[in-house]
Amino acid sequence: MEVQALTRYARMSPKKMREVSRTIQGRTVADARNLLSVITRKSARLIAKTLNSAVANAENNHNLNADALTVKLAVIENGPVLKRFKAAARGSAAPRRKKMSHIRIVLTDGQDNN
C-alpha cells in the first residue's frame, strides 16, 4: 500500500531541495530519518517534516507499521515564484525571483493492495 504526504509552498528553491531528496529515495523510513537528522541544511528539515507527516498518515489512517515502510518517491516539484525587485547601482532595479517548492513523499510497505 502506498501512502503520501504533501507540503506545498515551501519557501526554498526546488534545485536546493532536490539535492537532499535524492539521498532518501529507496531507503527505509528509519534510515531516511537518521540521514536527514545529520544533514545540516534547511531543506533537510523541511523534507524531514514531510516524511514524519507521511509516516503519521500511514500509522493513523492505514494502520501500517512505521518499521516496515520504505520511501518510494521523494519528489520536489516547482511551486510559484514571487517576483521582486531590489535597488541596484545607479538608481536601477535588479529583479529577484523567490522560488517555492512542493514536496511530495510517497511511502510503501512493499505489498500491492489493488
C-alpha angles and dihedrals in degrees: 000000000000124000125184141192127197130201113190131198098016106176099235132092116264092232093060092046095048091061090064099035092058090062096062101046113115095012128117117260093250092050092047092050091050092048094049092048090057097047109090100210133109090235090058090057092049093048091047091055090052091047091052089050091052091050091049090050090052094048099042103033103032104024093236125155114246092217092062096052128102131190106254097175135008104182127177113201128192115261130191122302124230109217113210137162131225127198112261138181122312096012096301130127127237119209121239122197112203105196129204133201140208114217118208120183121183120193126193135190093209095251122110110223106182 
